[in-house]
Amino acid sequence: MGNVNLPAIRACRPPWNKGRIVGQKKPLLPKHVWAIRVRLELAKRHRDLALFNLAIDSKLRGCDLVKLKVADVFAAGIVKERASVIQSKTNKPVRFEISEGTRKSIAAWLDDPLMVGSEYLWPGRFHERLHISTRQYARLVREWVKSISLDPTSYGTHSMRRTKVAYIYRKTGNLRAVQLLLGHTKMDSTVRYLGVEMEDALTIAEAMEI
């Protein structure tokens, strides 16, 4: 009797993006940033405040942010004013500023007993995990935006990366500066990332009445 070819059986799994808004995530507005900061400060969540502030300042991808080490931002007993890291995606360095408020929040987090002997800036809770995962970071971002009554489906980890550069572009129109801050190798990537052409087109359209 010959072999009978039976149809392949595949598990019926729902699409990972079912019910989710997939696409470019919105940057936070300055009022959103301050609202989240105030809530984290009042709750005395030192790690979350330092992580949130540095995510905004560094403009790093989540995969690079969670892997930051203490030595990347701290030297000679003080938090650095500027730092540089190698990006995982491009394997090229990118520099970023650390504002005064962010430096204070990082210093407060480094004084926490949980940071004693830690090599990583955001240590994991388990011994086999040296630092928090990107999934943990994404959950925190979701929690932050929900705390100020924003729709969590419209925001994500890339909202943290886009927030400051979107504000810089709106104030200055300097795409080259934004490109350098994001560590993009091509200007086209920066234009697409910010959605600049569409934003400019909508601004022009809104100013015209017929």
C-alpha positions in Angstrom: 0.0 0.0 0.0 1.5 3.3 -1.0 2.0 6.2 1.3 -0.9 8.5 1.6 -0.1 12.2 1.7 -2.3 13.8 4.3 -2.9 17.5 4.5 -0.7 19.4 6.9 -2.3 20.3 10.1 -1.6 23.8 11.4 -2.6 25.3 14.7 -5.3 27.9 14.3 -3.7 30.9 15.9 -5.2 34.4 15.8 -3.0 37.0 14.0 -0.6 38.7 16.5 -1.9 42.1 15.4 -5.7 41.3 15.7 -7.4 44.2 17.3 -4.3 46.3 17.5 -3.4 49.5 15.7 -0.3 48.7 13.8 1.9 51.4 12.3 3.8 54.5 13.3 3.3 55.4 17.0 2.6 58.9 18.1 5.2 61.0 19.9 4.2 62.4 23.3 3.5 66.0 23.6 5.3 68.2 26.1 2.2 68.2 28.4 2.1 64.4 28.3 5.8 64.2 29.2 5.3 66.4 32.2 2.1 64.7 33.3 3.9 61.3 33.4 6.9 62.7 35.2 4.8 64.2 37.9 3.0 60.9 38.5 6.2 59.0 38.7 7.8 61.5 41.0 4.7 61.5 43.4 4.8 57.7 43.4 8.6 57.8 44.1 9.2 55.3 41.3 12.9 56.2 40.9 13.7 53.5 38.3 10.7 54.3 36.1 11.3 58.0 36.3 15.0 57.6 35.4 14.1 55.2 32.6 11.3 57.5 31.2 13.6 60.6 31.3 16.5 58.8 29.6 14.3 57.3 27.0 13.1 60.8 26.0 16.6 62.3 26.1 18.6 59.5 24.5 16.2 58.8 21.6 17.5 55.3 21.6 15.6 52.2 20.3 14.2 50.0 23.0 16.7 47.3 22.4 19.6 49.7 23.0 18.0 51.5 25.9 17.4 48.4 28.0 21.0 47.2 27.5 22.6 50.4 28.8 25.2 49.9 31.5 26.0 52.1 34.4 29.4 53.0 32.9 27.7 54.3 29.8 26.1 57.3 31.7 28.1 57.4 35.0 31.8 58.2 35.5 34.0 59.8 38.2 31.1 59.8 40.7 28.7 61.9 38.5 26.2 61.3 35.8 27.6 62.4 32.4 26.1 65.3 30.5 26.6 63.5 27.2 27.0 59.8 26.3 27.6 57.6 23.3 26.6 54.0 22.6 26.9 51.6 19.6 23.5 51.0 18.0 22.5 47.3 17.7 20.7 47.8 14.4 23.4 49.8 12.5 26.5 48.9 14.6 27.4 52.6 14.5 27.8 55.0 17.4 25.2 57.6 18.3 25.7 60.4 20.9 23.0 61.9 23.1 22.6 64.6 25.7 21.5 63.9 29.3 19.6 66.9 30.6 19.8 68.2 34.2 16.5 66.7 35.3 17.4 63.3 33.8 20.8 63.4 35.5 19.1 64.0 38.9 16.7 61.1 38.3 19.5 58.8 37.3 21.5 59.8 40.3 18.5 59.0 42.6 18.1 55.6 41.0 21.8 54.8 41.3 21.5 55.5 45.1 18.7 52.9 45.3 19.7 49.7 47.2 18.6 47.6 44.2 21.5 49.1 42.2 24.3 48.0 44.5 26.8 46.0 42.4 24.7 46.2 39.2 26.5 46.5 35.9 23.4 47.3 34.0 21.4 50.5 34.4 18.1 48.7 34.4 18.8 45.3 36.0 16.5 42.4 35.6 14.7 40.7 38.5 16.1 37.3 37.8 19.7 36.1 37.9 19.6 34.7 34.4 18.4 38.0 33.0 21.0 40.8 33.3 18.7 43.6 32.3 15.0 44.2 31.7 13.7 43.0 28.4 12.2 45.1 25.6 8.9 43.5 26.3 9.1 44.7 29.9 10.0 48.1 28.7 7.0 48.1 26.3 4.7 47.1 29.2 6.0 50.1 31.2 5.4 52.5 28.3 1.9 51.2 28.1 1.4 51.7 31.8 2.8 55.3 31.6 0.5 56.4 28.8 -2.6 54.8 30.4 -1.8 56.6 33.7 -2.6 59.9 31.9 -5.6 58.6 30.1 -4.0 58.2 26.6 -4.9 55.4 24.3 -2.2 52.8 24.7 -2.7 51.4 21.2 -1.6 54.7 19.7 1.7 54.8 21.7 4.7 52.5 22.1 8.4 52.4 22.7 9.0 54.3 19.5 6.9 57.1 20.9 9.7 57.6 23.4 12.3 57.7 20.6 10.3 60.1 18.5 9.1 62.5 21.2 12.1 64.8 21.5 13.1 64.8 17.8 9.5 65.5 16.7 9.5 68.5 19.0 12.9 69.7 17.7 11.7 69.4 14.1 8.5 71.4 14.9 10.5 74.1 16.5 13.4 74.3 14.1 12.6 72.5 10.9 16.2 71.1 11.0 16.1 67.7 9.5 19.8 67.2 9.5 20.0 67.7 13.3 17.2 65.1 13.7 19.0 62.7 11.5 22.2 62.9 13.6 20.3 62.6 16.9 18.5 59.5 15.6 21.6 57.9 14.2 20.1 57.5 10.7 22.5 57.0 7.9 20.1 58.4 5.2 17.9 61.5 5.3 15.1 59.5 3.6 14.9 57.3 6.7 14.5 60.4 8.9 11.8 61.9 6.6 9.8 58.6 6.7 10.4 58.1 10.4 9.0 61.5 11.3 6.3 61.5 8.7 7.5 65.0 7.8 6.0 65.3 4.3 2.5 64.3 5.5 2.7 66.6 8.5 3.8 69.5 6.4 1.1 68.8 3.8 -1.6 68.7 6.5 -0.3 72.0 8.0 -0.5 73.7 4.6 -3.9 72.3 4.0 -5.2 73.4 7.4 -4.1 77.0 6.7 -6.1 77.2 3.4 -9.8 77.9 3.4 -12.0 77.9 0.3 
